[in-house]
Amino acid sequence: MNWQALSPLQIAGVWAALAALALWLYLHHRRPQHRKVSTLRFWASVQPVSQPRRRQLREPWALLAQVLFLLLLVLALANPRWGAVFEGRTVVIVFDASIWSQAHPAGGTSWIDRERAEALRLVDSLPSNDRVLLLRAEADAPPILPFTADHAALRRAIENAQPSSGVADIPRALEMGKAALAGSRRGLLAYVGPGMLDNEQARHLEEFRAALEAPSDSSVPPQFLVRLADDRATLENRGITRLSLRRDTAQPDRWHLLTQLKNYGDAKADAVLKLSVNGQPLGQRQISLAPRELANTENEFVWDQGGLLQAEIGPSDELDADNRAVVSLPTFRTVRVAVFANPSSPFAANLLSVLSSNPYAQAQIFSPEMAASVSPDVAIYRGTSLPAEIASNSIWFLSGPSAANSRSMRVTRWSSQHPVTRWVRTQDVSVHNTATLTPLPNDTVLAYTDENPPAPLILAREQNGRRILIVGFDPQDSNFPQESAFPLFMAGGMEWMTHSVEEAADSLSTGELDVAGPVTRIVSPSGRDVAFARKGSDAHLLALETGTYRVVGPGGESSLAVNAPLLPEQQMKVAPAETAGVEGEPLPPVSWDLWRWLVLLAIVALWLEWWLYYSSRERQRNAEIRETPASDALQKSDLELEEREESELRNPKVPSGISYR
């Protein structure tokens, strides 16, 4: 145990507390009373005597010896030294276990094993009192091990470090390491890893090196060392960098797939691209990639269900992590739309023609009397006012009083932020006989009239778990049905209410991700729980594994596919000074640990306390014996009893009931 972290004031406080405890024990110790009595008259002679509680310190010298013992013991635990104290060096090791560390050259050792060996050699070359911080090179990743002088724990952390599928930001990690060394008299900053950079990172690394060579202040810069896992400039590797899906506008179950591939080598590479959905093969094709080429390939397939689309390239190469990628395939379902109107009215005919052109909608006309017996996904009504209770997601076209000389008004200020009207850009819609709409506090106004002041004309409302679109005019009293914006408006309204259509899907890459919530738990592809931060109802996480994540929320479970991104491909150039060994440290000044001598003195103080305490007790006992009243009379009475017993034993003929005096 070492109490060097305690200040002298704290050590004094600990010693004072122990000394107070010892004093309390001395004051509350009850001593037994010694009385010399006759054995035969023990019960008659010794009577219970009440003793008052004493708060008198009887053995002050023994107490002083015990307090001295406690002081010496506390100082020994503090491990003081005689002479100058030698401060160890402060070291930061940036251990790059990013995606390139998973590389495994054919017939060789994996890069992560080489990194571990280099890092362990570096630790073995450090003196035992050097404090070491072990950092990861991935952006925003937590340290592997905080500052510690326990080199055994440091070796275990290096041996147990596992590669991730994240991309390293080497200059940023080195800047963090340099900041951690600020204020230290002697520092060492070391990088161990593949050393793969992109163009921006290479520029930042040169700026970092220049700042080390010419520091802005008078501080001594730390020694900077680099240990690469492999000094080769390139690897024979091909990888999938992106998957992008887009739904066909005319046929909703037809998908257009864009696959982006990268050849990281200096030689031409051939690969076979295989596609599958939920394990069911969709086909394959041969692809040829020029050296360092980033190419796109397109595929089409028909799939009317959801699932996970996987793209895989073969044959295997030196880095397996980017040979496959997964993207979530959105589910397609048709929206059931009910138009409650007279089937022979122009209103019903116009809406039916617009909805029939929407491949995501299945429209049907019903008479208004059947509204209570039909449960569609979206209901469309025509009237002059809203009912008190609305039972389903619905679109309401409300018209105002009809007048022969009513003025035509233009619809303006379309909301470009709301999902219903984000695609509507027209300024040519004119209307008659508008209804007066009163927005509720939570309503969103999607369009206004050109009056002065402008009046709300289209509202989006969410009420009692339903979504309602309120249009303040009759389509028959406007030119809106003849505009191309009308089908976009109707499609946007139904999508806002049902979330039935996802037209595109892109693959996600490792790093920081935002997940729509609410979220209660996120499980990585390896089965471990992933820590995340809450951003309102959404979740923010750091994904360092490729594969499918399970996202658990109150409404159920969903999948999140994460893939390898476009990787940095330029290996850092190492200066000769950065490959040198660890600089030697000056010999530490001679100093002696005093804890052994303090322990010996504490033992002497403990023996002295024992001797003083028990010698004082012996003197007190003798004094009490001498001061006991009537001790001589008791001894004389005992002697007479003994003589009488001896006389009776010598004369057995004497009756037992007769006694002689």
N, C-alpha and C positions, 0 to 999 in steps of 0.2 A: 504494500500500500504506500502511496506517495501523496503527501498533502501539499505539494509545491503550488498547487492552484489556489491555496488559501492565502489570504493576506495576513500580515502580522497582527492586525486588529482582530481578524477572525480566529486566529490561533489563540490569542489572548482571551477571547470570549469563550472558546471551548474549554480552555484551562480553568477559567473562573467558574464555569458551570460545574465542572468536576470537583473543584475545591469546595464549592458550596455544598455539594452532595456529601462529601466527606465530613464537613463540619456538622451537617444535620445528623448524620449517623452517630458522630461522637456525642452530640448533645442528647440524643434520644436513646442511647444505650443504657439498659438497666443492669446494674451489677447485683449478683446474689449476695446475701448477708451470711457471714460465717459465724456460727456459734458452736462452742465446745460444750457438749452435754453428756450426761451419763447414758450409757447404752440401755440400761434397764429402765431408766426414767425418761426415755426419749419422748414418749407421747405426753407425759405430764410436764416435762420441762420446757419443751418448745411450743410456744403458743403463736398463733398467727399474729404478726405485727404489721400494721398498715404502714407502708413506706411512702412518703410524699415523692411526687415526680420531681426529678432534679433537672435543672437547666444549667448546670455548672460544669465547666470544662475541666476534667480531672487530669487529663494527660496532654497538655498543650505541646510539649516537645514531640510526642508521637504524632500528633496531628500535623505539626510543621514538617516532620519527615515524610508523612504521606503526601502532603501538598507538593513537596519537593519532588517526590517520586512521580506524581502526575505530570508536573511540568517537564521533567526530563523525558517522560514517555511521549508527550505530545511533540516535543522538539525532535525526538528521534524519528517519529513518523513523518515530520516535515522534511527530513533528509537534508539538513544544512551541509554546506561544504566550506572548507577552508581554502582560500585562494580564489583566483579569477574563474568565473563561470564561463564555459565555452558554449556558445550558441550554435546549434546545428544549422545546416543549410535548409532552405525552403525550396521544394521541388514541385513542379507541376508536370504531369505526364498526360498528354492528349492521346488517348487510345482510340484509334479510328476503327470501329467495328461496324462500319456502314456496309451497304450492299456489295461493294467491290471486295470486301474481306471474305465473301462467300466463294470467291473464285477458287477453282481447283484445277490447276494445269494437269494435263494428261501425264501420268507417270510421276507426278511430283507431290509435294505437300501442299495442303490447302493454305491459302494466305492467312487465315485467322490463326492457324497453328504457328506459322512463322512469326506473326505479330506477337503472339504470346511468348514465344522464345526470346524475341528481341527485347520485349518489355521486362521479362524476368532477368535477362542479362544486365539490363540497365539498373534494375533495383539491386541486384547483387553487387554492383560496383559502387553503391552509395554507402557511406558510413551509417551505422545503426541509429545514430541520433538525428538523422535528416528527416524532416517532416515532408510527407508526400501527399499531393492531391491528385486523384485519378479522374480525369474528365473524359466524356464521350465527345466525338467529333460531330454528331448529328445536331442540327439546329434545335434548340429548346429542349434537348434531352437532359435529364438530371445527372449529376455526377455519379460515377460508379462508386467512389469511396471518398469521403471528405478527408481533410488534412489529418494525417496520423503518422506517428513514429513507429507503429507496430508493423514491421516489414513482413512478418508472417501473415498477418491479415491482408496486407497488400498483395502478396503472392497468391493467396487464395482467391482474391477478387479478380486478378488477372487470369488465373487458370479457369475460373468459372464464367468469365465474360463471354457472352454469346453474340454472334453477328446478327444484325438487324437488316431490314430491307429498305431503310431510309437512306437518304443521300446526305453525305457529309458536307458541312460548310467549314472547311479547314481554316481559312483566315479568321472567321468569327470565333471558332473554338480557341485559336491561339491568342486572340485579343482577350478572351475571358481568362485564359491562363496567365497572361501578362498582368492583367488587372489583379488577379489573386496574389501575385508576387509583389505588388506595390508595398513599399515600406520595409521589405526585407533587405538585410545588408548583403547577403549572398544568395543569389537565386539561380535556378536551373529550369529551363523550359524545354521539354522534349516532345517531339511528335513521333508516334509509332503507327504505321498504317500503310495502305496502298498508295496514298499520295495522289489520288486522281482529282483533277480540277477541271472546271470549265473556264472559258475565257475571262469572265468577270472575276472569278475566284483567283485566277492566276495574277490578274492586275492587283487585286487587293493584297495578295501575298507579297508581291514586290514592294508595295507601300509599307507593309508590316516590317519587312526586313530593313528597309531604309530607316524606319522609325527606330528600330533596335540599334542600328549602327550609329545614328546621330540623335540621341534622346534630346527632348526639348528642355529638360531640366538637368541638374547636376548629378542625378542619381546614377549609380553604376548599373548598366543594363545586364540582364541575366544571360547566362550562356544558353545558346539555342542549338539544339541537336535534332537531327532527323534520322530516323531508322525506317527505311522502306521495306515492305514485305517482299517486294520483287523489283528489280531495276529494269525490267523490260518496258519498252515504250508502249506497246499495245498487247492486247489479248485477242485470241481468236474467239470472238463472241458476236452473236446476233441476238437481238432482243425485240420484243413487242413493246412499244412505247405508248400506244394509245388505241382505244376502241371507241368508235362513235356510231350510234344508231339513229336513224331517222325514219319515221313512218311515212309510207307512201300516201300522198294526198288523196288519190283516187281510190286506192284499195287499202283499207286500214290494216289488214293482216299481212301486208307485204312490207318488208323492212329493207332498208339500204344500209349496209355495214361498211364502214371505213376503218381499215386496219393500218396502223403506222408501224413500220419496221425500220430498224437501224442496224447497220453493219459497222461494228466498232474496230474491225481489223483493217489491215493494209492490203489484203488480198480479196479477190472476188469470192463471194459466198453464195451457195445455193441452199435453199430451205424449202420445206414442205409445210404449208399452212393448213391446219385442220380446224374445222368448226363443228361445234356441237351445242345442243341446248338440253340441259338437264340430263346429260349423258347420251342423248340420242344424236348420232352423227348427222351433220348437214352437208358434208362434202369436204373436199380438199383441193389444193392447187399448188403448183410448183412456182417458186419465186426465186429470181436471181438478183442479187444485190452487188453493186459495184463497191470498191473499197471506200469506206467512210460514208456510204450513201444513206440518206434518210428518205425512204420511199413510202408511198401510200398505195394500198390495194383495195379495190371495191368488190363487194359481193352483195347479192340479193337472195333473200329467202322468204318463204311464207310461213308464218307462225301466228296463230290466233290466241295463244295462251301466254301467260307470264312464265318466268323462270330465270335461269342463269345461263347466259351465252358465254361459252369459253372458246378462246382462240389459242392454239398451241402450234409451235413451230418445232421442227426436228430437222436433222438429228441433233442430239444434245451437244453442248459445247462446254467451254470452261466455266461459264457462269449460268447456272440453271435457274436462278431466281426470276429472270425476265423472259423465259421461254414460253410462258403462258400468261394470259390475262383474262379477266372475267368482267362482265358487265350485266347489270340487272335488266332483264327484258320486261318492259311495262306490260301490264295486263290490259287487254282490250275487252270492253263490254259495251253493248248498245244501250243507249238511253231511251227509255219508254216515255214518249211525250203524248199527252192527251190534250186536245184542243176542244174546249167546251163552247160550242157555238152551233148555230143553225147550219147543218151540212150544206145547204144550198146558198148560204150567204157568201158574198165576195170576200169577207174577212177570213172565213174558213178556207176558201179556195186559195187565197194568196199565201196564207201561212203553210198550207199543205204543200204547195209548190216549193216554197223556200226550205222547209224541213226535209222534203224528199231528196233534195240535192245534198244533204248532209249525211255522209256515210256512217256517222256515229249516232244518228238519231233514227228512231222508229216511231213515226207519228201516226195518230189515229184521231178521227173526229168523233165526238160524242155530243149528244144533246145536253143542255145545261141541267136537265132533270136527273141525269145519271151521275152527277158529280159526287154524290154520297156513296155510290157503289163501285167506284173506280179508284184504284190506288196507283197512279203512275209515278215515275221518277220526277217528272216536271209536268205541272199543269199550267195551261194557258187560258186566261179568262178575258172577257170583254165586259165593261160595265161603266158605272158612273161613280162608284165608291167601293171601298174595301169593306169586307165583312168583319165582324168583331173577332172571330176565330179563323185562323188559316191553318188547314190540316196538312199541307204538303208544300214542298218547294214549288214556287209558282211565279208566273209572269202575268202582270195585270196591266191591261191597256184601258185607261180611264179617260173618258171624254167629258168636256165641259158643255155648257148650254149651247145649243145650235142657234146661230144667228145668220141671217142672209147677208148682212153687211159686215161680218167679222173680218178683222184685219189679219193678213197672213204674217206669221212670225217665223223668224229664222232660228234654228237650233245652233247654239254656239258653246264654246268653252267645254269641249268634250274632255273628260278626265283620261289622261294617258297613263295614269298609275294603277287604275283599277283593272282587274282581269276582264271585266265585261267589255270595256270600251278601249282597251289598250291598242287595238288594231283599227279603231274608227278614227279617221282623219278628215272626213268630209265637212265642208262648210256650206253645202248646197241643199240641206234638208229644210223645207219650209212646212209649217203646220197651221191648222185652223182649229178653232173650238177647243182650246187647251183647258185642262182641268187645273184647279188650284191645289197645289201639293204643299203640305206642311211637314217639313222634315222633323223627325224625332232626334233626340240628342246623339244617338249612335248611328244615324243614317249617313250614307255617303252620297253626295250629289254628283251625278255623272254628267249632266248637261244642263244648260240654262237657256232661257229665251233671250232675245236681243232687246228686251224692254229696258227701260231706265226707271228704277233699278232692275237688273236681271232677276228673273224668277226661276226657281228650280223646276225642271221639266222631267228629269229622269232620276229616280232614287234607287239605291241598293240598300236593303234592310235585312238585318239578321235579328230574328225574334223567336223565342221559345224553341230554339234548335232548328228553325227553318230559315231558308234564305228566300227573299222576296225581291223581285225586280218590278218597280212601279214606273210605268210610262204614262206621262200626263197628256196623252193624245191618242186618238184612234188612227191606226195606220191608213184607214180609208180617207181620213181628212188630211193626208199629207202625201208627199212624194217619196217618203222613206222606202216603201217597198220596191220602188223602181231603182233605188241606188244600190251600188255594189256593197255599201257598208251595212245594209240590212241583214244579209246572211251572216256577216261577221259578228254583228251585234247579237243575233239570236244564238249563234254557236258559242260565243263568249259567255252569254248568260247561262246556258245549260252546263258548260264546263265549270263555271264558278259554283254552280249549285251541286253538281254531282262528282266532280273530279274524275270523270270517266276517261279522259283522253290525255295521254302523255305522248307527245309527238316525237320526242327525242330523248336520248339517254347517252351520257358520256361516262367513260371509265374514270374512276378516282385514283389518284396517285398517293403514295405514302407521304406522310408529313402531317401538317395541321389540317384538320377537317372539321366542318360544321355539320351536325346531324339535326334534322327537324325533329322536334320533340312533341310532347314530353317524353323523356327517357329516364328509366330507372336503373338500367344495367346494360353494359356493352361487353361482349365476350369476343376475344381475339380468335383468329384461326387456330392458334395453338391451345385454346381452351382456357387461357388466363383472363381474368377480369381486367378491363382497361379503365384507368382513372380518367375522368372527364370533368370539365368545368361547365357549369350551367350559365347560359346566356339567355335569360328569360325562360321561355319554355324549351329552347333548343339546347344542344349539348356541343361542347368544343373538346376535341380530343387530339392526341398525338398518336398517329397510326404508324408504327414502325415495322409492321408485318404485312406481307402480301397475302391475299386470299379473301375469304368471305367472313365478315364480322357479323355477329348476331346482336341486333339492337332490340332490347326488351323495353316495352313501355306499358302504360296502363291499358292500352287498347289491343295489345297483342305483341307479336314478334315479327321483325322484318330483317332483311338481309342487306348488307352493305359490302360491295365488292371493291377491293383496293388492290392496285397493281403497281408494278415498278414504273417509275417515270423515265424520261430521257436522261441517261446517265452522263456525268462528266467523263471525258475521254482523254484528257491531256494530263500526263504524269508530271509531277513537279520536278524541277531540276534542282539538285542538291549541291550546295557549295562544299568545297573540301573541309572548311572549318565546321560545317554542320555534321560531318561524319566522324569527327574526332571523338576521342574518349572524354569521359567526364573529367573536368579540371580537378587537380588535386587540391586538397585543403591544407592550410598550415597546421603544424602539430599543435594540438590543444595544450594550453598551459597546465602545469602540474597543479592539481588540487586534490584534496583528501575529503572523503565522505566522513562525517562526524557521527553518523547514527550509531555505529558500533560502540564508540566511547560513551555516548549518551545512554545506551542501553546498559552498559556496565555500571555507570553511575546511578542509574535508576534502580538496579538490583541492590546496590549498596544502600540507597535510601530506603528501599523496601525492607531490607534486613534491619536497618537502624530503627525504623518505625516499629517493627515487631519486637525488637529488644527493649526499646523504651516503653512500649505499651505493657508488655508482660512483666518487666521488672517493676514498673509502677504498681501493677496489680498485686505482685507478691509483697511489696512493702505495705500496701494498704491492708492486705489480709492479715499480716502479722500485727499491725497496729490495732486492728479491730479485735483480734484475739486477746491482746493485752488489755484492751479497754472493756471487755465483756464483764458485767457485774456478777458477783457471787460465784465466780469460777472456782475459788478455793473451797467454798462450802460444798459445791457439787462434787469436787474431787474427794473431800473427806467423807461425804455420804456414800459415794461409790466404794470407798475402801472399807467402810463398816459392813456394807452388804456383802462384799466378797468374803470378809472374815467370817460372818455368820454362816454363809453357805458352806465354807470349809469345815466349820465346827459340826454342823449337822451331818456332813458326810463321814466324819471320824466317829460319831456316836449314833449309830443307827438304832439303838434300843430306845432312844428318847422318843416319846410319842410325837407324832407330827403336829399335834394341836398345841404342844407346850413350847414356848419360846423362852429363851434366856436373854437377859440384858446384861 
